[in-house]
């Protein structure tokens, strides 16, 4: 039986930097050291699953690199073309972007890492007060994995080490999911249309 992960993100980012991100080549997962991916292994309630993910982490990052090609705009358009699950909302006045998509999973950990890597590269283009939250929820466990984005930094939240930040992020995650569900009201009805206009085409 096919499994899925659900990805939702909210980003506040100046439009020129967002456009630069969309035009840039998608960064492979190995752009970040393996130890910076360790946080994706930790949130799960099942101890055996956590141990298995830790053991598989190096190979999972390597597997992801083979799935990355083209620029970020093309990657997002591909998600839209594949099954139409991509939802985008962009507020020109505030510079806020919401992103949501579902991803079919044949390999659990590599797919989780790939889902994060599609958006993690955004941090390299952030500056000033730009910020973001990416949440990935797996169909086999309802605990979301949370990642904060900021200028040149991206980090997973650990609910055991920082319960207060985790709790605040869970509240934000709810708001993000609501925003994503309300997005997609673009004139031509597509996420690709929003990307096209952001790029000026």
C-alpha positions in Angstrom: 0.0 0.0 0.0 1.3 3.4 -1.0 2.3 5.8 1.8 2.3 9.6 1.7 3.9 12.6 3.4 2.2 16.0 3.7 4.4 19.1 3.4 3.3 22.5 4.5 5.4 25.6 4.7 5.0 29.3 5.4 7.7 31.8 4.5 8.1 35.5 4.8 10.7 36.6 2.3 11.4 39.7 0.2 10.2 39.0 -3.4 13.6 39.5 -5.1 15.2 36.9 -2.9 12.3 34.5 -3.4 12.7 34.9 -7.2 16.4 34.3 -6.8 15.6 31.0 -4.9 13.2 29.9 -7.6 15.7 30.5 -10.4 18.6 28.8 -8.6 19.6 25.1 -9.1 17.9 22.9 -6.6 20.5 22.0 -3.9 21.0 18.2 -3.4 20.5 16.8 0.1 24.3 16.3 0.6 24.7 20.1 0.5 24.1 19.8 4.2 26.3 17.6 6.4 24.7 14.3 7.5 24.7 15.5 11.1 22.5 18.4 10.1 19.9 15.9 8.8 19.9 13.9 12.1 16.9 15.9 13.3 14.7 14.2 10.8 15.3 10.9 12.7 14.3 12.0 16.2 10.6 13.1 16.5 9.0 9.6 16.1 7.3 8.0 19.0 8.4 4.5 17.9 12.0 3.9 19.3 12.7 1.2 16.8 11.8 3.6 13.9 14.1 6.2 15.3 17.0 3.7 15.5 16.4 2.4 12.0 16.3 6.0 10.6 19.6 6.8 12.3 21.2 3.7 10.8 19.8 4.5 7.3 20.6 8.2 7.4 23.8 8.3 5.3 22.4 6.1 2.6 19.1 8.0 2.6 20.9 11.4 2.0 22.9 9.8 -0.9 19.7 8.4 -2.4 18.1 11.8 -2.4 20.9 13.3 -4.4 19.8 11.3 -7.4 16.3 12.8 -7.3 17.4 16.4 -7.6 17.7 18.1 -11.0 17.0 21.5 -12.4 16.0 24.7 -10.6 13.6 25.2 -7.7 10.9 26.6 -9.9 11.1 23.5 -12.2 11.0 21.2 -9.1 7.8 22.9 -7.8 6.2 22.9 -11.2 7.0 19.2 -11.5 5.1 18.6 -8.3 2.1 20.5 -9.8 2.3 18.7 -13.1 2.7 15.2 -11.5 -0.6 15.1 -9.7 -1.8 18.6 -9.1 -1.3 18.4 -5.4 0.9 21.5 -5.2 -0.9 24.5 -3.5 0.7 27.9 -3.5 -0.4 31.2 -2.1 1.5 34.5 -2.3 0.7 37.8 -0.6 2.5 40.5 -2.6 2.0 43.1 0.1 3.5 41.1 2.9 5.9 38.9 0.9 4.4 35.8 2.5 4.4 32.5 0.6 2.5 29.4 1.6 3.3 26.0 0.0 1.6 22.7 0.4 2.0 19.4 -1.4 1.5 15.6 -0.8 4.3 13.3 -1.8 3.9 9.5 -2.5 6.5 7.6 -0.5 8.1 4.4 -1.7 11.2 4.8 0.6 10.4 6.5 3.9 13.5 8.2 5.1 14.8 9.3 1.7 11.4 10.8 0.8 11.3 12.7 4.1 14.7 14.1 3.5 13.8 15.0 -0.1 10.6 16.8 1.0 12.7 19.0 3.3 15.5 19.6 0.8 13.0 21.0 -1.7 12.6 24.0 0.6 15.7 24.0 2.8 17.7 25.7 0.1 15.6 28.8 0.6 17.6 29.7 3.7 20.6 30.6 1.5 18.6 33.4 -0.1 17.1 34.8 3.1 18.3 38.0 4.7 17.2 40.6 7.3 13.9 39.5 8.9 13.1 36.7 6.4 11.8 33.6 8.2 10.0 30.3 7.5 8.6 27.1 9.0 8.5 23.8 7.1 6.4 20.9 8.5 6.4 17.4 7.1 3.8 14.9 8.5 4.1 11.2 7.6 1.1 9.0 6.9 2.6 6.3 9.2 2.9 8.7 12.2 0.9 11.8 12.9 3.8 13.7 14.7 5.1 16.4 12.4 8.8 17.0 11.8 9.4 20.8 12.1 12.2 22.9 10.5 12.8 26.6 11.0 14.4 28.6 8.2 16.3 31.9 8.6 19.1 33.7 6.8 21.7 31.0 6.0 20.4 28.6 8.6 17.9 25.8 8.8 17.4 23.7 11.8 15.1 20.9 13.0 13.2 21.5 16.2 13.7 18.9 19.0 10.6 18.6 21.2 12.6 17.0 24.0 15.4 19.6 24.2 13.2 22.7 23.6 9.6 22.0 24.6 8.7 25.7 24.6 9.9 26.3 21.0 8.3 23.0 19.9 4.9 24.1 21.4 5.1 27.5 19.7 6.0 25.9 16.4 3.0 23.5 16.7 0.7 26.5 17.1 2.4 28.1 14.0 2.1 24.8 12.1 -1.7 24.8 12.6 -1.8 28.4 11.2 0.4 27.3 8.3 -1.9 24.4 7.4 -4.9 26.7 7.5 -3.2 29.2 5.2 -2.2 26.5 2.8 -5.7 25.1 2.7 -7.0 28.6 1.8 -4.3 29.2 -0.9 -4.5 28.4 -4.6 -7.0 31.1 -5.6 -4.7 32.2 -8.5 -6.5 33.6 -11.6 -5.7 30.6 -13.7 -6.3 28.2 -10.9 -2.8 26.7 -10.7 0.3 26.9 -8.6 2.4 27.0 -11.8 0.6 30.3 -12.7 1.8 31.9 -9.5 5.4 30.7 -10.1 5.2 32.0 -13.6 4.1 35.5 -12.5 6.7 35.6 -9.7 9.3 35.0 -12.3 7.9 37.7 -14.5 6.8 35.4 -17.3 
